[in-house]
Each structure stands twice: as structure tokens, then as C-alpha cells.
Amino acid sequence: MVNVAGRSSARRPRAGDGFASLASLVILVALGCQSHPVPPSAGVPSAGVPSAAVPSAAVPTPPPSASSKAVATSGLRTFRRVHDGRGYSFFTQTPPRVGLTLVRPDPDDKNVLMSVAGTYTSPEGAVEGVVLVDGGIENHRAKPWEGVLLVVGGAPELVRRTDDTLSDAGVAALQKRRASMIQGHLLVWDSAVLPIKPSPPLLRRAIITGKDPSFAIVESQQKLELAQFTADLVALGAVAAMNLDMGRWSEGFYRDPKTGQRRRLGDDFRRTDKQTNWMVFLRDRPPRGG
């Protein structure tokens, strides 16, 4: 699995590379974390509380297309954007219905609109960082990475970790909310690029939050150094972004909104069988728990 430094060897560096009720407010304050919540949509509860005066830069909205009926049916929207000659695929859903799982999604399950690898897998074949699924602790060995993806009731939220976020009390509060969570390297915060170590060119993928779309998965269409990828995300409107696992773990899939046909994602499938965790967009029913 590749870290933010674009590790292509088996060993990963161990350091550095790294919704609207009063009750939710109290919990997030107790966690001591900063967040970029996704703006609430009709019929979906807000996953967090507003962050303090953080400007939201707009991600360009694609023009209407003949597939608008299919998009409305599935909720999945896909489009392409180019920055300085570099192409990017966007995958978004309105409203978002996100799940995190340690069980490989069934490609034939039509409820799964998109599936990609989530956080990193260790050389020993175990999911890394603190991981919760539907309130159950799957791993409580924290990594120093600053990014945290929280999912409550299908609604996602990117959080910047502080000292209390992954403490015993913080995790216990998330368990009470039946939250799901993974850690990852935070690439962008408040529309600013965070420090990035040199890395080899690889296909890149990240979660972003912005204004429109408010939440998306973005994948590069060519191999890039991580620093270039991150700078382009900001140019394309990302307010916050967290890295997703790629390299030999890059395989994923999505369903074409026009045809429903399953399409493969990624470019290196040598470690597909070693993937340990997945992030999914779901069609109709919400994730279990959350």
C-alpha cells in the first residue's frame, strides 16, 4: 500500500506522513477536532457542526448532460475536469450515502455504486490507524496522520485530528453515535496545501470537500507526484482533502450513471487481494448502523 510519500516498497514510513443537533456539537467539542462538514442535503442529517469561518472554494460544476435522469436515479455523478493539462475524474453523490467496511464489497451488488480502497494496509496485511465500523472498534492503534474521515448515518465529514480526537474518551463518544471512521494523510486544509514529502509519480486518489460538489472522490488520470496532485486539488476548489490508498492497492469500481455498467478504477492490481478496507457510495439504503 502506498503512503503520501508514494512508497513503492513493502515498508511504510511510520511518522509524519500522515451532524446538526446540540448533542453532536457537544461531542465534537469534546473531541477537540476541527471539521469540514459536508453541507446538509434534503433528507440527510448533517454529519457535524459548522467550522469556524472557513471559506469554501467552489469545485466547478459540470454542465447538464443527457444522463441527468440516470444520475438522479442513482445519485452518483461523474465528470472530468482539467487543470493545466492534467485530467481528473470526479465522483460525487447528492445526497451522499457513504459507508466504510472491512468486508470486500460484492461487485454484483447493485446497491454499491462505487467502491475504492480506504486507508492503508500494513506490510503484515492489517488495516492501519484507528478504525471504527458502525461504532465497533476494529483497530485502536493510532497513527500520527492528521486526517480523519467520519461517517454517521451515511453522512461523511473530514476532520483534522487534534490530541483529543482519538483519545479513549473521543473514541467512546464516536461509538455512542455508531460512527464509522478511518485515519489518513491530510493533504489540504482551509484550501491550503499541507507539507508534502517528495514522492514518485503514481495514479492518485483523494477525498475532497468543497462547495459544489460538497463531497467527492477525485482520481488523477495520469501518474503524478503527490505534491502536484495536491496543488491541483486546491486549484480545482478543494477546501479539505485526505489521501486514499493507491499504488498496488488501487483497484476499485463504479457504476456508470448512464448504463449501470460496472467500470474498473485504478491501474495496478497486484495487491487487490490484500486490500483490507473500503469506502463505498450506496444507492438506496444507508450503511449498517452509523
N, C-alpha and C positions, 0 to 999 in steps of 0.2 A: 504494500500500500504506500502511496506517495504522500509525503508531508509537504508543508508550504515551501520547503527548500527544494522540492522536486526530487526527493530521494528516489533513486532508481535501484539502489541496492536493497538487501533484505533488512538492514538495520535502520531504525528511525532515530533522529536526534531526540533527546529526552527533555530538552528545555528550550524555552524561548519561542519555538515555532508553535508556536502556539498562536376577567378581562374586564368589566366596566363597573362593578359593584364596589362598595366600601370595603367589603371583605377582601377583594382582590387587591385593593390599594394597600390595605394593612399588610397583606402577605408580601407584596413586592417591596414595600418599605422595610419590612423585617429582613428581607433577603439582602437589602443593601445594594441592589443592582440597578444599573441604568438600562433602559429598554428602548427599542424602536418598535412599538406595537404596530400591527397592521391595522389601518383604519377599519372600523366595523362595517359590515355589509348587511343588507336586509336579511333577516332570518338567521344570522350567525352572531353569537355573543362575542363581545370584544375580548381578546385574549390578554389584555393588560391594561395599564394606565398610561395616559399621555406622558411623554418625556418632556423635559423642561425646554421649551423654546428651541427645538431643533428644526432648522429649515428642511423642508422636503423638496429635493430636486426632482423634476418630472422625468420619468423614463418615457421616451417617445411612444405614442400610441399608434398602432398600425392602422392603415386605412380600412374602411369597411370592405368586406370581400363576399364572394358568393357563398362562402362556407359559414356565414353568420348563423344560419339556422342550426347547423350541426354543432357549432360552438355553443349556442345557447342550450342545446340539449345536453351536451356532455359537461359543459362548464370549463373544459380545457381550451386554452387559446394558445396558438403557436405563431410566432412570427420571427422575422430576421431583421437585424439592424447591422449597419456597417459603420465603423469609426476608423478614419484614417486608413482605409483599405482593408481593415480586418473585420471579418464577419462573425456575427454572434447569433445563436439561436436562443430565443426566449420561450419559456414555458410558464404559463400562469393560469390561474383558475379564479373565477368570481362566482360566488364567494369561495374562499379556499377551504378545502376539506383535506387536511393533511394528516398522515399517520406515520408513526415511527414503529418499526418492528424488527425483531431478531429472527423472524421466520421468513424464509425466502418467498416473495410474492409469486403466486401462480400466474404465469403469463396468459393463461386461458381464462382467468377470472376477469370478466368484463367490467366489474366494479373498479378494477385498478386501471386508472387512466395513464399513470406514469409511475415508474419505479427507477430509482437510482441509488447507488451506494451512498450511505450517510457519512458517518465519521470513520476514522482509520481502524485498521485491524493490525494487531501486533505481529511480529515475526513468529510468535508462538500460536497464532491463529485465534486470538481473543479480541473482542471489541475493546477499544481503548477509551479512557476518560470515564467520567461519571455518566451512567446511562440509566434512565427510568423509562419504563413502558407501562402505560396505564396505571401509574402510581407504584408499580413494583420496581424495586431496585435490582437492576441486572448487573451493575458494576459500580462500586463506590470508591474506586481508586482514581482520584482526581489527577488531571494533567494541568500543566501551567497555562494552557491555552486560554485566551480571553473570550472566545466566542461561545455562546450557549444558545441553542435552539430549543425553545419551549413550545409544546403543543398542548392545548387544553380544549377538549371538545372539538377537535379538528381545526381550531384557530391557531395559527403559528405566530411566534414572536421571537425576534432576535434580541438577545440580552448581552450586555458587556459585563463580564464577571468582575465582582469585587471580592474582598476577603470573606464576606458572609454568604455569598451566593451558594457555594457548595459545602457549607458547613453542615453539621448534623442537623441543626435547627432549620436551616434553609431547605435541606432535602426533605425533612419531615413535613414542612409546610407544603411542599410540592406534592408529596404523597397524599396528603389530605385532599388535594384538588384533583387527584388521579391524573396528574400531568405526565406527559412523556417528555424526554429530554436527551439531547446529546451535546457533547462538547466539540469544539473545532477551532481552527485558527481564524481569528477575526482579521479580515483584510481591510475593511473600510468601516469608519465610524464618523458620524456627523459629516458625511460627504468628504472625508479626508482619508488619504491613503495612510495606513499604519506601516511601521517599519517592516520591510520585506527582505529576507536574505536572498542572495544570488541563487538562481535555480536553472536547470536545463530546460529547454523548450519541451513542453508536453501539451496535450489537449487539456483544457482547463474547464472546471465547472464550479459554480458557487450558488449559494442562496443570496438573493438581494432583497432589500426593502427600498421602496421609493414612494413616489406619489401615484403614478399610473404606469405600470401596474404596481399595486402596493406590496406585492409579494411575488417573487418569480424565481425560477431556476434558470440560470444563464450558462450556456456552454459555448466555448470558443469553437470556431470551425476550422482552426488551424492550430498547430503547436506554437505555444508562446511561453516566454519566461513569465513567472508569476507576477513580477513587478509590472510588466507591460499589461498583463491581463487585468490586474487590479486598477491601474491607472485608467484603462479603458472603461471599466465598470463605473468609475466616478464620472467620466466624460459622458457616459450613457445614462446617468441620472441616479446611480445607486447612492442612497444615504447611509446604508449599512450593508455589509456583505460578509459571509462566512464561507470558508473553503469547504468543498466536498471532496471525498476521496476519488482519486483518478489513477493514472498510470496503469498498472496491470490489473487494477480492480475497477476499471472504468465502465464495464458493461452495464447497461440499463435498457429501458424501453419506454415508449409512449404510444398512445393510440391516436392515429391521425384523426383530427376532428371532422374531416370531410367524409372519410370512408370507414373509420373504426378499425382500419388495418393496423396491426402492431408493427412498429418500426424500431429497429435496434439503435441504441446510442453507445458511444464510446468507440475506441479504436484499438484497444489492447485487452484481450480477453484471457490472458494466460493465468490470471488468478481469480477468475469469476467463481470457481468452485470454492474459493477460500473467503469470499465475502461473508461478513458476519452481521451486517445491519443495513437496513434500507429505509429510505424516505419515500413515501408514496403520495400521489394525488388520487382521491377516491371519487367515484361518480355520484352515488346516491346516498348510501348510508354512511354515517360517521364512523371513525375508528372505534374499536372496542374501548370502552371506558373513556378516560380523558375528560 
